[in-house]
Amino acid sequence: MEGEGGWKWNPKWWRIKLPKGYSYTAYHMWAYFVFGPLVFIFFPLLIAGFSARFFWILVAGYLLGTTIEDFMWFVVNPYYSLAKWNPKEVKWYPWVQLGKLAIPVSYVIKLSLAAAILGGLNFLLS
């Protein structure tokens, strides 16, 4: 769907402007903040019944899953191969440099939150 343009594939979609010239597209807002949580967090809680522990496991799983899904886009996309997963080629992400490794800021935030949630649950259950 995005082809060679990545996040910039359809300039007519509305965007939420972020600092330093970055933006979030309508598609990604819908997918990550409405549809995804509805399907992967709300519906399982509706079916299984609410449990605070289950809720936090689902939230952590959603954070991990969306990070893996986003990274896999570069693995399977013929236009943006894994070789292009870097700050010079992928300009729609803000990146952070960790030693020689550059990682999108959103990956660091989501993986840190997931680790904190799962670590907190493990601590509370031990």
Residue frames as qw, qx, qy, qz and C-alpha x, y, z in Angstrom:
[[0.000, 0.885, 0.466, 0.000, 0.00, 0.00, 0.00],
 [0.244, -0.885, 0.085, 0.387, 2.74, 2.46, 0.88],
 [0.782, 0.570, 0.052, 0.248, 5.12, 1.31, -1.85],
 [0.639, 0.300, -0.159, 0.690, 8.22, 3.39, -2.38],
 [0.048, -0.707, 0.013, -0.706, 6.98, 6.35, -0.35],
 [0.327, -0.098, -0.737, 0.583, 6.79, 4.87, 3.13],
 [0.048, -0.591, -0.609, 0.527, 4.76, 7.12, 5.43],
 [0.085, 0.494, -0.104, -0.859, 4.76, 9.82, 2.81],
 [0.260, 0.181, 0.861, 0.398, 2.88, 7.71, 0.24],
 [0.024, 0.704, 0.616, 0.352, -0.26, 9.86, 0.23],
 [0.230, 0.034, -0.231, 0.945, 0.33, 13.54, 0.96],
 [0.350, -0.417, -0.327, -0.772, -3.44, 14.22, 0.85],
 [0.625, -0.473, -0.614, 0.088, -4.09, 12.34, 4.10],
 [0.273, -0.881, 0.111, -0.369, -4.33, 14.58, 7.13],
 [0.692, 0.135, -0.515, 0.487, -1.44, 14.44, 9.51],
 [0.519, -0.845, -0.102, 0.072, -0.69, 15.36, 13.07],
 [0.445, 0.724, -0.334, 0.408, 2.44, 17.45, 13.04],
 [0.816, -0.487, -0.141, 0.277, 5.12, 16.48, 15.54],
 [0.252, -0.877, 0.257, 0.319, 8.29, 18.34, 16.56],
 [0.324, -0.498, 0.637, 0.490, 11.24, 18.61, 14.15],
 [0.398, 0.386, -0.488, -0.674, 9.13, 18.18, 11.01],
 [0.013, -0.042, -0.998, -0.050, 7.81, 14.68, 11.74],
 [0.573, -0.041, -0.033, -0.818, 4.14, 13.81, 11.32],
 [0.328, 0.076, 0.923, -0.184, 1.69, 11.01, 12.04],
 [0.248, -0.061, -0.620, -0.742, -0.70, 10.00, 9.24],
 [0.677, -0.123, 0.088, -0.720, -4.45, 9.46, 9.59],
 [0.841, 0.095, -0.509, -0.158, -3.96, 5.80, 8.69],
 [0.498, 0.164, -0.702, 0.483, -1.42, 5.27, 11.45],
 [0.284, -0.216, 0.406, -0.841, -3.50, 7.19, 13.99],
 [0.811, -0.056, -0.117, -0.570, -6.47, 4.96, 13.19],
 [0.817, 0.148, -0.557, 0.021, -4.46, 1.72, 13.12],
 [0.468, 0.178, -0.651, 0.570, -2.32, 2.25, 16.23],
 [0.060, -0.077, 0.495, -0.864, -4.61, 4.25, 18.52],
 [0.656, 0.032, 0.107, -0.747, -8.15, 3.13, 17.63],
 [0.861, 0.168, -0.357, -0.320, -8.39, -0.13, 15.69],
 [0.524, 0.307, -0.740, 0.289, -5.40, -1.91, 17.25],
 [0.117, -0.180, 0.691, -0.691, -6.31, -1.29, 20.90],
 [0.721, 0.020, 0.076, -0.689, -9.94, -2.12, 20.16],
 [0.866, 0.204, -0.408, -0.204, -9.09, -5.48, 18.58],
 [0.653, 0.244, -0.632, 0.340, -6.09, -6.51, 20.65],
 [0.080, 0.128, -0.641, 0.753, -6.97, -5.10, 24.08],
 [0.495, -0.039, 0.218, -0.840, -10.68, -4.25, 24.41],
 [0.797, 0.063, -0.383, -0.463, -12.20, -7.31, 22.66],
 [0.573, 0.091, -0.781, 0.233, -10.11, -9.88, 24.56],
 [0.038, -0.051, 0.617, -0.784, -11.10, -8.19, 27.83],
 [0.615, 0.017, -0.027, -0.788, -14.73, -8.16, 26.73],
 [0.793, 0.079, -0.547, -0.257, -14.63, -11.86, 25.92],
 [0.600, 0.048, -0.707, 0.372, -12.49, -13.11, 28.83],
 [0.499, -0.801, -0.329, 0.021, -13.66, -10.63, 31.45],
 [0.137, 0.867, -0.271, 0.396, -11.69, -7.80, 32.95],
 [0.828, -0.429, -0.103, 0.347, -8.62, -8.50, 35.01],
 [0.062, -0.957, 0.231, 0.166, -6.03, -5.83, 35.76],
 [0.543, -0.419, 0.651, 0.327, -3.23, -8.36, 35.25],
 [0.606, 0.395, 0.632, 0.277, -4.67, -9.47, 31.88],
 [0.245, 0.956, 0.157, -0.047, -5.13, -5.83, 30.82],
 [0.190, -0.856, 0.416, 0.243, -1.47, -5.01, 31.46],
 [0.603, -0.124, 0.718, 0.324, -0.29, -8.18, 29.71],
 [0.525, 0.662, 0.506, 0.174, -2.37, -7.17, 26.68],
 [0.079, 0.987, -0.070, -0.123, -0.97, -3.62, 26.76],
 [0.391, -0.624, 0.601, 0.311, 2.61, -4.93, 26.95],
 [0.617, 0.172, 0.719, 0.270, 1.88, -7.41, 24.17],
 [0.409, 0.854, 0.319, 0.031, 0.41, -4.64, 22.04],
 [0.086, -0.923, 0.305, 0.218, 3.49, -2.47, 22.53],
 [0.482, -0.360, 0.735, 0.312, 5.81, -5.36, 21.65],
 [0.592, 0.414, 0.677, 0.140, 3.62, -6.47, 18.74],
 [0.348, 0.922, 0.150, -0.075, 3.39, -3.05, 17.11],
 [0.182, -0.795, 0.505, 0.282, 7.16, -2.66, 17.36],
 [0.524, -0.110, 0.801, 0.267, 7.76, -6.06, 15.78],
 [0.535, 0.655, 0.534, 0.021, 5.13, -5.39, 13.10],
 [0.185, 0.956, -0.096, -0.205, 6.72, -2.09, 12.20],
 [0.287, -0.614, 0.673, 0.295, 10.21, -3.59, 12.00],
 [0.594, 0.141, 0.776, 0.158, 8.95, -6.51, 9.90],
 [0.480, 0.827, 0.192, -0.221, 7.67, -4.01, 7.34],
 [0.098, 0.821, -0.508, -0.240, 11.32, -3.43, 6.44],
 [0.454, -0.257, 0.846, 0.108, 12.03, -7.16, 6.34],
 [0.517, 0.367, 0.769, 0.079, 9.27, -7.99, 3.82],
 [0.342, 0.857, 0.152, -0.355, 8.85, -4.72, 1.87],
 [0.782, 0.276, 0.291, 0.478, 10.55, -4.92, -1.54],
 [0.253, 0.855, 0.070, 0.448, 10.91, -1.10, -1.68],
 [0.217, -0.791, 0.407, -0.403, 12.36, -0.60, 1.80],
 [0.840, 0.027, -0.521, 0.147, 14.54, -3.58, 2.57],
 [0.721, -0.629, -0.161, 0.243, 16.22, -4.10, 5.91],
 [0.631, 0.074, 0.052, 0.771, 19.33, -2.48, 4.43],
 [0.044, 0.575, 0.181, 0.796, 17.41, 0.81, 4.31],
 [0.573, -0.730, -0.371, -0.041, 16.42, 0.65, 8.00],
 [0.564, -0.170, -0.176, 0.789, 18.59, 3.57, 9.10],
 [0.039, -0.745, -0.295, 0.597, 18.24, 7.31, 9.80],
 [0.067, -0.378, 0.440, 0.812, 19.56, 8.34, 6.37],
 [0.103, -0.144, -0.826, -0.535, 17.01, 6.30, 4.37],
 [0.295, -0.611, -0.730, -0.084, 14.01, 6.36, 6.73],
 [0.147, 0.219, -0.168, 0.950, 13.44, 10.01, 7.48],
 [0.480, -0.524, -0.345, -0.613, 9.87, 9.70, 8.78],
 [0.759, -0.505, -0.377, 0.165, 11.10, 8.44, 12.17],
 [0.133, -0.865, 0.407, -0.261, 12.99, 10.37, 14.79],
 [0.875, 0.104, -0.425, 0.206, 16.01, 8.17, 15.62],
 [0.481, -0.814, 0.315, -0.082, 18.22, 7.81, 18.67],
 [0.594, 0.526, -0.588, 0.156, 21.84, 6.67, 18.48],
 [0.800, -0.533, 0.242, -0.130, 22.80, 3.93, 20.96],
 [0.606, -0.385, 0.573, 0.395, 26.50, 3.37, 20.37],
 [0.072, -0.205, 0.692, 0.689, 26.84, 2.24, 16.77],
 [0.055, 0.431, 0.886, 0.163, 23.17, 1.24, 16.59],
 [0.238, -0.013, -0.015, -0.971, 20.47, 3.71, 15.55],
 [0.025, -0.395, -0.916, 0.066, 16.91, 2.89, 16.66],
 [0.181, -0.582, -0.367, -0.703, 13.64, 4.75, 16.09],
 [0.138, -0.272, 0.494, -0.814, 12.63, 6.65, 19.23],
 [0.756, -0.160, -0.056, -0.632, 9.19, 5.00, 19.19],
 [0.820, 0.059, -0.568, 0.046, 10.85, 1.56, 19.43],
 [0.310, 0.213, -0.631, 0.679, 12.84, 2.62, 22.48],
 [0.398, -0.209, 0.278, -0.849, 9.75, 4.08, 24.17],
 [0.840, -0.073, -0.214, -0.493, 7.44, 1.14, 23.40],
 [0.769, 0.101, -0.604, 0.185, 9.98, -1.53, 24.31],
 [0.143, 0.244, -0.584, 0.761, 10.88, 0.29, 27.54],
 [0.572, -0.190, 0.160, -0.782, 7.21, 0.60, 28.51],
 [0.882, -0.009, -0.387, -0.268, 6.57, -3.08, 27.73],
 [0.589, 0.172, -0.660, 0.434, 9.59, -4.13, 29.78],
 [0.118, -0.242, 0.474, -0.838, 8.50, -1.93, 32.68],
 [0.741, -0.144, -0.044, -0.654, 4.96, -3.34, 32.57],
 [0.885, 0.032, -0.460, -0.054, 6.10, -6.96, 32.40],
 [0.424, 0.237, -0.627, 0.609, 8.79, -6.37, 35.02],
 [0.331, -0.268, 0.335, -0.840, 6.25, -4.69, 37.29],
 [0.856, -0.114, -0.185, -0.470, 3.81, -7.57, 36.87],
 [0.774, 0.133, -0.577, 0.227, 6.56, -10.08, 37.59],
 [0.143, 0.286, -0.556, 0.767, 7.58, -8.12, 40.69],
 [0.548, -0.233, 0.181, -0.783, 3.98, -7.94, 41.95],
 [0.907, -0.029, -0.269, -0.324, 3.43, -11.65, 41.40],
 [0.651, 0.238, -0.639, 0.334, 6.61, -12.85, 43.12]]
